[in-house]
């Protein structure tokens, strides 16, 4: 079994298409197919079910994929450890973050970090927590900032802050003059929410379920910019994290505290278990912690 074959195997797993995987690897498809066949001969079982033009992982393929992810993770750890030992302040740091955190939490942290480590190629992606976990397990990310806790044996999570949610309405909305409202009011007003695939939406519905109320949103949409445009036009109200709303500084939007209860959720760092934390990664985490402590709002409690 060769490392190159495992790289080819991982590419096919990611694309689930031999032609696309070959293009990604910049090799001919027959070469790719031959290497996968050699790998299957080595393990003694088929790794893919080939049904017409579509393919799917077999049970043997799923087992090999899991171990491949660990192999390449360990290789990356070795590379990071050696670079750190040599005092090299170069390399790549890939971070995944909730979309809302990118504005109020990461922006100030990134400015300081890039000043300290100008040679580090920093990549920050806005992702849902489930997408973050998938990319962390697939070694596509070094660090995630998402909702906690995560229940996976290969992941570690470190609490950072507790994010409270608030009602957001247009300055022309009938509730715009109020500073706080009962959570039950949500069932009586038109709402515009994120799709159900977003954890933020799921969290809101969990709180509503506790109160035995059901939301019937007028509209579901992304991205956040478009959603907030609809709110500012007084089409409906929405619910978003308070620090994110404060960062917007939009005079057309009004933030109203939600009470009885106030929806909230813990946010923290997520990363692979046994991950080597190089100096550059530790520094990034430190800068994010500093930024979180600077957030002085009654709508957010820092851990």
C-alpha positions as CSV (number, residue, x, y, z in Angstrom):
1,X,0.0,0.0,0.0
2,X,1.5,3.3,-1.1
3,X,0.7,6.8,0.3
4,X,0.0,8.0,-3.2
5,X,-2.7,5.3,-3.5
6,X,-4.3,6.6,-0.3
7,X,-4.2,10.1,-1.6
8,X,-6.0,9.0,-4.8
9,X,-8.5,7.0,-2.7
10,X,-9.3,10.1,-0.6
11,X,-9.8,12.2,-3.7
12,X,-12.4,9.7,-5.1
13,X,-14.1,9.6,-1.7
14,X,-14.4,13.3,-1.7
15,X,-15.7,13.6,-5.3
16,X,-17.5,10.2,-5.5
17,X,-16.7,10.5,-9.2
18,X,-13.6,9.1,-10.9
19,X,-13.4,11.6,-13.7
20,X,-13.7,14.6,-11.3
21,X,-11.2,13.1,-8.9
22,X,-8.7,12.5,-11.8
23,X,-9.1,16.1,-12.9
24,X,-8.6,17.3,-9.3
25,X,-5.4,15.2,-9.0
26,X,-4.3,16.2,-12.5
27,X,-3.9,12.6,-13.7
28,X,-5.6,10.5,-16.4
29,X,-8.7,8.7,-15.3
30,X,-7.4,5.2,-16.4
31,X,-4.3,5.8,-14.2
32,X,-6.6,6.6,-11.2
33,X,-8.8,3.6,-11.9
34,X,-5.8,1.4,-12.0
35,X,-4.4,2.7,-8.7
36,X,-7.7,2.2,-7.0
37,X,-7.9,-1.3,-8.4
38,X,-4.5,-2.1,-7.1
39,X,-5.5,-0.8,-3.7
40,X,-8.6,-3.0,-3.7
41,X,-6.5,-6.0,-4.6
42,X,-4.3,-5.2,-1.7
43,X,-7.1,-5.0,0.9
44,X,-8.9,-7.9,-0.7
45,X,-12.3,-6.2,-0.9
46,X,-14.0,-3.6,-3.2
47,X,-13.8,-0.1,-1.8
48,X,-16.5,1.4,-4.0
49,X,-19.8,0.1,-5.3
50,X,-20.0,1.1,-9.0
51,X,-23.6,1.5,-10.1
52,X,-23.7,2.9,-13.6
53,X,-21.9,6.3,-13.6
54,X,-22.4,6.7,-9.8
55,X,-20.2,5.2,-7.1
56,X,-20.6,4.8,-3.3
57,X,-18.3,3.7,-0.5
58,X,-18.6,0.1,0.6
59,X,-18.2,-0.9,4.2
60,X,-14.6,-1.7,3.6
61,X,-14.2,1.7,1.9
62,X,-15.7,3.5,4.9
63,X,-13.3,1.7,7.3
64,X,-10.3,2.6,5.1
65,X,-11.4,6.2,4.8
66,X,-11.6,6.5,8.6
67,X,-8.1,5.3,9.0
68,X,-6.8,7.4,6.0
69,X,-8.1,10.5,7.8
70,X,-6.1,9.5,10.8
71,X,-3.0,8.8,8.8
72,X,-3.0,12.2,7.0
73,X,-3.9,13.9,10.2
74,X,-0.8,12.5,11.9
75,X,1.4,13.5,8.9
76,X,0.2,17.0,9.2
77,X,0.9,17.0,12.9
78,X,4.5,15.8,12.3
79,X,4.9,18.6,9.7
80,X,3.6,21.2,12.1
81,X,5.7,20.0,15.0
82,X,8.9,20.0,12.9
83,X,8.2,23.5,11.6
84,X,7.6,24.8,15.2
85,X,10.8,23.1,16.4
86,X,12.7,25.0,13.7
87,X,11.2,28.2,14.7
88,X,9.5,28.7,11.3
89,X,6.7,31.3,11.4
90,X,5.4,30.2,8.0
91,X,2.7,27.8,6.9
92,X,-1.1,27.8,6.6
93,X,-3.8,28.0,9.3
94,X,-7.3,27.1,8.2
95,X,-10.1,28.2,10.5
96,X,-13.8,27.6,10.3
97,X,-16.2,30.0,12.1
98,X,-19.9,30.6,12.5
99,X,-20.9,33.4,10.1
100,X,-22.1,35.7,13.0
101,X,-18.8,35.3,14.9
102,X,-16.7,36.4,11.9
103,X,-18.0,40.0,12.3
104,X,-17.8,40.7,16.0
105,X,-15.2,38.2,17.2
106,X,-12.7,37.3,14.5
107,X,-12.2,40.6,12.7
108,X,-10.3,42.3,15.6
109,X,-8.5,39.0,16.4
110,X,-7.3,38.6,12.8
111,X,-5.9,42.2,12.6
112,X,-3.7,41.6,15.6
113,X,-2.7,38.1,14.5
114,X,-1.6,39.1,11.0
115,X,0.6,41.8,12.5
116,X,2.3,39.1,14.7
117,X,2.5,36.5,12.0
118,X,2.5,38.2,8.6
119,X,3.9,35.1,6.9
120,X,1.2,32.7,8.0
121,X,-1.4,32.1,5.2
122,X,-4.6,32.5,7.2
123,X,-7.8,31.2,5.7
124,X,-11.1,31.8,7.6
125,X,-14.3,30.2,6.3
126,X,-17.9,31.0,7.4
127,X,-19.5,27.6,8.1
128,X,-22.3,25.9,9.9
129,X,-21.2,23.9,12.9
130,X,-22.0,20.6,11.2
131,X,-19.9,21.6,8.2
132,X,-17.1,22.6,10.5
133,X,-17.1,19.2,12.2
134,X,-17.1,17.4,8.8
135,X,-14.1,19.5,7.6
136,X,-12.2,19.1,10.9
137,X,-12.6,15.3,10.7
138,X,-11.5,15.4,7.1
139,X,-8.4,17.4,8.0
140,X,-9.6,20.4,5.9
141,X,-9.6,22.7,9.0
142,X,-7.1,23.2,11.8
143,X,-9.6,24.9,14.1
144,X,-13.3,25.6,14.4
145,X,-15.3,28.2,16.3
146,X,-18.8,26.8,16.6
147,X,-21.7,25.9,18.9
148,X,-20.9,23.6,21.8
149,X,-20.9,20.9,22.9
150,X,-19.8,18.5,20.1
151,X,-20.3,14.8,20.7
152,X,-17.5,13.1,18.8
153,X,-14.7,10.9,20.1
154,X,-12.1,12.5,17.8
155,X,-12.9,16.1,18.7
156,X,-12.1,18.4,21.6
157,X,-14.1,21.5,22.5
158,X,-13.0,24.5,24.7
159,X,-15.7,26.9,25.9
160,X,-15.2,30.5,24.9
161,X,-18.4,32.5,25.5
162,X,-22.1,32.3,25.9
163,X,-24.0,34.1,23.1
164,X,-27.5,35.4,23.8
165,X,-30.1,35.9,21.1
166,X,-32.4,38.9,20.6
167,X,-35.3,39.9,18.4
168,X,-34.5,42.1,15.5
169,X,-37.1,44.3,13.9
170,X,-37.3,47.3,11.6
171,X,-37.3,50.8,13.2
172,X,-40.9,51.1,11.8
173,X,-42.1,47.8,13.4
174,X,-44.9,47.9,15.9
175,X,-42.6,46.6,18.6
176,X,-39.7,48.9,17.8
177,X,-40.2,51.1,20.9
178,X,-39.9,48.2,23.3
179,X,-36.7,47.3,25.1
180,X,-37.7,43.7,25.9
181,X,-40.5,41.3,25.1
182,X,-41.6,37.8,26.2
183,X,-40.5,35.0,24.0
184,X,-44.1,34.0,23.5
185,X,-44.6,37.1,21.3
186,X,-42.9,35.3,18.5
187,X,-46.0,33.3,17.7
188,X,-47.9,36.6,17.1
189,X,-45.6,38.4,14.6
190,X,-44.3,37.7,11.1
191,X,-40.9,36.0,11.3
192,X,-38.1,35.6,8.7
193,X,-35.7,32.9,9.8
194,X,-32.7,30.9,8.6
195,X,-33.4,27.5,7.1
196,X,-33.9,24.5,9.4
197,X,-30.4,23.2,8.5
198,X,-28.9,26.0,10.6
199,X,-28.3,25.2,14.2
200,X,-29.4,28.8,15.1
201,X,-32.9,28.0,13.7
202,X,-32.9,24.6,15.5
203,X,-32.0,26.4,18.8
204,X,-34.9,28.9,18.4
205,X,-37.3,26.1,17.8
206,X,-36.1,24.2,20.8
207,X,-36.9,27.1,23.1
208,X,-40.3,27.6,21.5
209,X,-41.0,23.9,21.9
210,X,-40.4,24.3,25.7
211,X,-43.0,27.0,25.8
212,X,-45.4,24.8,23.6
213,X,-45.5,27.4,20.8
214,X,-44.9,26.9,17.1
215,X,-43.3,29.4,14.8
216,X,-44.7,29.7,11.3
217,X,-42.1,31.8,9.5
218,X,-43.3,34.0,6.7
219,X,-40.0,33.4,4.9
220,X,-36.8,31.3,5.2
221,X,-33.7,32.7,3.6
222,X,-29.9,33.1,3.5
223,X,-27.5,34.8,3.5
224,X,-27.8,37.0,6.6
225,X,-27.3,40.2,4.6
226,X,-30.4,39.4,2.5
227,X,-32.4,38.3,5.6
228,X,-31.6,41.6,7.3
229,X,-32.5,43.5,4.3
230,X,-36.0,42.0,4.5
231,X,-36.2,42.9,8.2
232,X,-35.1,46.5,7.5
233,X,-37.9,46.7,5.0
234,X,-40.4,45.7,7.7
235,X,-41.3,42.5,6.0
236,X,-40.9,40.5,9.2
237,X,-38.7,40.1,12.3
238,X,-35.9,37.8,13.0
239,X,-33.7,36.4,15.8
240,X,-29.9,36.8,15.9
241,X,-27.0,36.9,18.4
242,X,-26.9,40.2,20.2
243,X,-23.1,41.0,19.6
244,X,-23.6,40.4,15.9
245,X,-26.5,42.8,15.8
246,X,-24.5,45.4,17.7
247,X,-21.6,45.1,15.3
248,X,-23.8,46.0,12.4
249,X,-24.6,49.5,13.7
250,X,-27.6,49.7,11.4
251,X,-30.0,52.5,12.2
252,X,-32.8,50.7,10.3
253,X,-32.7,47.8,12.7
254,X,-33.8,47.6,16.4
255,X,-32.6,45.0,18.9
256,X,-35.1,43.9,21.5
257,X,-34.2,41.6,24.4
258,X,-36.0,38.3,24.6
259,X,-37.2,37.2,28.1
260,X,-38.8,34.2,29.8
261,X,-36.5,32.7,28.8
262,X,-33.6,34.4,27.0
263,X,-32.3,32.0,24.3
264,X,-28.6,31.5,24.6
265,X,-25.9,29.0,23.5
266,X,-22.3,28.3,24.3
267,X,-19.7,29.0,21.6
268,X,-16.1,27.6,21.7
269,X,-13.1,26.2,19.9
270,X,-13.4,22.8,18.3
271,X,-10.3,20.9,17.1
272,X,-9.0,17.3,16.5
273,X,-8.0,15.3,19.6
274,X,-4.3,15.0,20.0
275,X,-3.7,17.9,17.6
276,X,-0.3,19.5,17.8
277,X,-0.8,23.2,18.7
278,X,2.0,25.1,17.1
279,X,2.9,28.6,18.3
280,X,1.0,30.3,15.5
281,X,-2.2,28.4,16.3
282,X,-1.9,29.1,20.0
283,X,-1.4,32.7,19.2
284,X,-4.6,32.8,17.1
285,X,-6.6,31.2,19.9
286,X,-5.2,33.8,22.4
287,X,-6.2,36.7,20.1
288,X,-9.7,35.3,19.8
289,X,-9.9,35.0,23.6
290,X,-8.7,38.6,24.0
291,X,-11.4,39.7,21.5
292,X,-14.1,37.8,23.4
293,X,-13.2,39.6,26.6
294,X,-13.5,43.0,25.0
295,X,-17.1,42.4,24.2
296,X,-18.9,44.4,26.8
297,X,-22.6,43.8,26.4
298,X,-25.4,42.9,28.7
299,X,-26.6,40.4,26.0
300,X,-23.4,38.3,26.2
301,X,-21.7,36.6,29.1
302,X,-18.0,35.8,28.7
303,X,-17.0,32.5,30.2
